[in-house]
Amino acid sequence: MREARWLAWFFAVVGGGVFVFSAWGALTLAAPPPTPSLLRGAMAQALQAALGTPAGWVVYHLLWATLGAGVAWVGVRVLRQEQQQRRRGR
């Protein structure tokens, strides 16, 4: 179970980091970073074309913030489950 705890911490920290930096990008109206990823680039361009420049950027960052929060939530959830199992003596 030690490996599960380390992996859960990893997901919690990485997901939390993605959430914080993406939320900061949305608050500061930052442009999406240039990326070689076809999916991310196309998503940023499609949102910018559909919603306009600042609104498309905000939605782009909020989508990534939501993804990061979900990953962090899963990590915290696994940590809680691990803690409850240790309390029960398993």
LUMROKOL-573831 format. One record per residue: residue number from 1; z, y, x of N, C-alpha, C in turn. Coordinates in pm, whole numbers, plus 50000, padded with zeros to 5 digits. Layout:
! LUMROKOL-573831
+-----+-------+-------+-------+-------+-------+-------+-------+-------+-------+
|   i |  n.zz |  n.yy |  n.xx | ca.zz | ca.yy | ca.xx |  c.zz |  c.yy |  c.xx |
+-----+-------+-------+-------+-------+-------+-------+-------+-------+-------+
| NUM |     Z |     Y |     X |     Z |     Y |     X |     Z |     Y |     X |
...
+-----+-------+-------+-------+-------+-------+-------+-------+-------+-------+
//
This chain:
! LUMROKOL-573831
+-----+-------+-------+-------+-------+-------+-------+-------+-------+-------+
|   i |  n.zz |  n.yy |  n.xx | ca.zz | ca.yy | ca.xx |  c.zz |  c.yy |  c.xx |
+-----+-------+-------+-------+-------+-------+-------+-------+-------+-------+
|   1 | 50000 | 49879 | 50081 | 50000 | 50000 | 50000 | 50000 | 50127 | 50085 |
|   2 | 50028 | 50111 | 50212 | 50030 | 50226 | 50301 | 49892 | 50292 | 50309 |
|   3 | 49787 | 50209 | 50311 | 49651 | 50262 | 50317 | 49617 | 50340 | 50191 |
|   4 | 49663 | 50291 | 50078 | 49636 | 50362 | 49952 | 49702 | 50499 | 49953 |
|   5 | 49819 | 50508 | 50011 | 49888 | 50636 | 50018 | 49811 | 50734 | 50107 |
|   6 | 49764 | 50687 | 50222 | 49687 | 50774 | 50311 | 49557 | 50819 | 50244 |
|   7 | 49491 | 50728 | 50178 | 49367 | 50762 | 50110 | 49392 | 50859 | 49996 |
|   8 | 49500 | 50841 | 49924 | 49534 | 50933 | 49815 | 49563 | 51073 | 49870 |
|   9 | 49635 | 51080 | 49981 | 49661 | 51210 | 50044 | 49530 | 51276 | 50088 |
|  10 | 49440 | 51196 | 50143 | 49310 | 51248 | 50184 | 49236 | 51309 | 50065 |
|  11 | 49228 | 51236 | 49955 | 49159 | 51287 | 49837 | 49228 | 51409 | 49779 |
|  12 | 49360 | 51410 | 49780 | 49433 | 51525 | 49727 | 49406 | 51650 | 49812 |
|  13 | 49407 | 51634 | 49943 | 49386 | 51750 | 50031 | 49241 | 51797 | 50026 |
|  14 | 49147 | 51705 | 50036 | 49006 | 51744 | 50034 | 48969 | 51804 | 49897 |
|  15 | 49011 | 51740 | 49790 | 48983 | 51794 | 49657 | 49047 | 51929 | 49636 |
|  16 | 49169 | 51945 | 49683 | 49236 | 52075 | 49674 | 49164 | 52182 | 49754 |
|  17 | 49114 | 52144 | 49872 | 49039 | 52239 | 49953 | 48909 | 52281 | 49887 |
|  18 | 48837 | 52185 | 49832 | 48712 | 52218 | 49762 | 48742 | 52309 | 49643 |
|  19 | 48850 | 52280 | 49572 | 48887 | 52364 | 49458 | 48919 | 52507 | 49503 |
|  20 | 49002 | 52521 | 49606 | 49043 | 52654 | 49651 | 48924 | 52736 | 49700 |
|  21 | 48842 | 52676 | 49786 | 48729 | 52751 | 49840 | 48623 | 52782 | 49735 |
|  22 | 48602 | 52691 | 49642 | 48505 | 52718 | 49536 | 48557 | 52824 | 49439 |
|  23 | 48685 | 52817 | 49407 | 48742 | 52920 | 49319 | 48737 | 53056 | 49388 |
|  24 | 48762 | 53059 | 49519 | 48753 | 53184 | 49592 | 48609 | 53238 | 49590 |
|  25 | 48513 | 53150 | 49606 | 48373 | 53191 | 49598 | 48337 | 53247 | 49462 |
|  26 | 48393 | 53189 | 49356 | 48367 | 53239 | 49221 | 48432 | 53376 | 49200 |
|  27 | 48553 | 53392 | 49252 | 48623 | 53520 | 49235 | 48557 | 53633 | 49313 |
|  28 | 48501 | 53602 | 49429 | 48440 | 53706 | 49512 | 48290 | 53722 | 49485 |
|  29 | 48239 | 53647 | 49390 | 48097 | 53650 | 49356 | 48008 | 53622 | 49477 |
|  30 | 48050 | 53527 | 49558 | 47975 | 53490 | 49678 | 47852 | 53410 | 49641 |
|  31 | 47748 | 53428 | 49720 | 47627 | 53349 | 49700 | 47653 | 53206 | 49741 |
|  32 | 47591 | 53109 | 49676 | 47605 | 52970 | 49721 | 47558 | 52957 | 49865 |
|  33 | 47626 | 52874 | 49943 | 47586 | 52862 | 50084 | 47450 | 52796 | 50096 |
|  34 | 47373 | 52836 | 50196 | 47245 | 52767 | 50218 | 47273 | 52623 | 50260 |
|  35 | 47202 | 52533 | 50202 | 47230 | 52392 | 50226 | 47100 | 52314 | 50237 |
|  36 | 47097 | 52213 | 50323 | 46977 | 52129 | 50328 | 46970 | 52029 | 50212 |
|  37 | 47077 | 52022 | 50132 | 47081 | 51928 | 50021 | 46987 | 51976 | 49910 |
|  38 | 46897 | 51890 | 49872 | 46801 | 51924 | 49767 | 46871 | 51944 | 49633 |
|  39 | 46968 | 51859 | 49604 | 47039 | 51867 | 49476 | 47119 | 51996 | 49464 |
|  40 | 47197 | 52029 | 49565 | 47278 | 52151 | 49560 | 47192 | 52276 | 49556 |
|  41 | 47084 | 52277 | 49635 | 46994 | 52391 | 49636 | 46924 | 52409 | 49502 |
|  42 | 46878 | 52300 | 49445 | 46810 | 52307 | 49315 | 46907 | 52349 | 49205 |
|  43 | 47030 | 52298 | 49212 | 47130 | 52336 | 49112 | 47160 | 52485 | 49121 |
|  44 | 47177 | 52537 | 49242 | 47204 | 52680 | 49259 | 47088 | 52764 | 49209 |
|  45 | 46966 | 52724 | 49240 | 46849 | 52800 | 49196 | 46832 | 52794 | 49044 |
|  46 | 46855 | 52678 | 48986 | 46840 | 52664 | 48841 | 46944 | 52749 | 48767 |
|  47 | 47067 | 52748 | 48814 | 47170 | 52829 | 48749 | 47143 | 52978 | 48767 |
|  48 | 47094 | 53016 | 48884 | 47061 | 53156 | 48908 | 46945 | 53200 | 48818 |
|  49 | 46845 | 53114 | 48800 | 46731 | 53148 | 48715 | 46771 | 53154 | 48568 |
|  50 | 46860 | 53064 | 48526 | 46897 | 53057 | 48385 | 46997 | 53166 | 48345 |
|  51 | 47092 | 53196 | 48432 | 47201 | 53287 | 48395 | 47197 | 53421 | 48465 |
|  52 | 47109 | 53437 | 48559 | 47106 | 53560 | 48636 | 47181 | 53541 | 48767 |
|  53 | 47167 | 53639 | 48855 | 47221 | 53623 | 48989 | 47372 | 53609 | 48994 |
|  54 | 47452 | 53705 | 48946 | 47597 | 53685 | 48965 | 47654 | 53575 | 48876 |
|  55 | 47608 | 53564 | 48754 | 47662 | 53463 | 48663 | 47627 | 53322 | 48708 |
|  56 | 47506 | 53302 | 48757 | 47466 | 53171 | 48807 | 47548 | 53129 | 48927 |
|  57 | 47580 | 53225 | 49016 | 47663 | 53194 | 49131 | 47805 | 53157 | 49090 |
|  58 | 47857 | 53228 | 48991 | 47993 | 53199 | 48943 | 47999 | 53060 | 48882 |
|  59 | 47903 | 53026 | 48799 | 47901 | 52894 | 48736 | 47884 | 52785 | 48842 |
|  60 | 47802 | 52809 | 48942 | 47785 | 52714 | 49052 | 47919 | 52686 | 49120 |
|  61 | 47991 | 52792 | 49155 | 48120 | 52774 | 49220 | 48223 | 52710 | 49127 |
|  62 | 48219 | 52745 | 49000 | 48314 | 52685 | 48905 | 48287 | 52536 | 48884 |
|  63 | 48162 | 52495 | 48888 | 48132 | 52352 | 48879 | 48190 | 52277 | 48998 |
|  64 | 48174 | 52332 | 49118 | 48230 | 52267 | 49237 | 48382 | 52272 | 49235 |
|  65 | 48440 | 52381 | 49182 | 48585 | 52389 | 49171 | 48638 | 52283 | 49076 |
|  66 | 48568 | 52260 | 48967 | 48608 | 52156 | 48872 | 48600 | 52017 | 48936 |
|  67 | 48495 | 51993 | 49012 | 48482 | 51865 | 49082 | 48597 | 51847 | 49182 |
|  68 | 48627 | 51951 | 49258 | 48737 | 51944 | 49354 | 48871 | 51921 | 49288 |
|  69 | 48894 | 51989 | 49176 | 49020 | 51971 | 49103 | 49031 | 51828 | 49050 |
|  70 | 48922 | 51772 | 49005 | 48924 | 51634 | 48956 | 48956 | 51535 | 49067 |
|  71 | 48898 | 51556 | 49183 | 48925 | 51467 | 49297 | 49072 | 51480 | 49339 |
|  72 | 49122 | 51603 | 49344 | 49263 | 51624 | 49380 | 49355 | 51560 | 49277 |
|  73 | 49319 | 51570 | 49151 | 49401 | 51511 | 49044 | 49409 | 51359 | 49060 |
|  74 | 49297 | 51297 | 49094 | 49297 | 51151 | 49115 | 49388 | 51117 | 49232 |
|  75 | 49379 | 51193 | 49340 | 49466 | 51167 | 49455 | 49613 | 51180 | 49421 |
|  76 | 49649 | 51285 | 49349 | 49789 | 51305 | 49309 | 49833 | 51196 | 49215 |
|  77 | 49746 | 51154 | 49128 | 49778 | 51047 | 49033 | 49810 | 50916 | 49105 |
|  78 | 49730 | 50884 | 49206 | 49754 | 50763 | 49285 | 49885 | 50775 | 49361 |
|  79 | 49914 | 50894 | 49414 | 50041 | 50914 | 49485 | 50160 | 50896 | 49392 |
|  80 | 50150 | 50946 | 49271 | 50258 | 50928 | 49174 | 50278 | 50781 | 49140 |
|  81 | 50169 | 50710 | 49121 | 50176 | 50568 | 49088 | 50239 | 50491 | 49205 |
|  82 | 50201 | 50525 | 49326 | 50258 | 50461 | 49445 | 50408 | 50488 | 49454 |
|  83 | 50448 | 50610 | 49424 | 50590 | 50644 | 49429 | 50669 | 50568 | 49322 |
|  84 | 50614 | 50556 | 49204 | 50682 | 50482 | 49098 | 50695 | 50333 | 49134 |
|  85 | 50594 | 50276 | 49196 | 50600 | 50136 | 49237 | 50704 | 50116 | 49346 |
|  86 | 50716 | 50211 | 49438 | 50819 | 50198 | 49541 | 50958 | 50208 | 49484 |
|  87 | 50976 | 50291 | 49380 | 51107 | 50302 | 49316 | 51145 | 50174 | 49246 |
|  88 | 51047 | 50105 | 49192 | 51073 | 49979 | 49121 | 51097 | 49863 | 49217 |
|  89 | 51064 | 49884 | 49344 | 51087 | 49780 | 49443 | 50974 | 49681 | 49459 |
|  90 | 50854 | 49719 | 49426 | 50741 | 49627 | 49439 | 50681 | 49634 | 49576 |
+-----+-------+-------+-------+-------+-------+-------+-------+-------+-------+
//
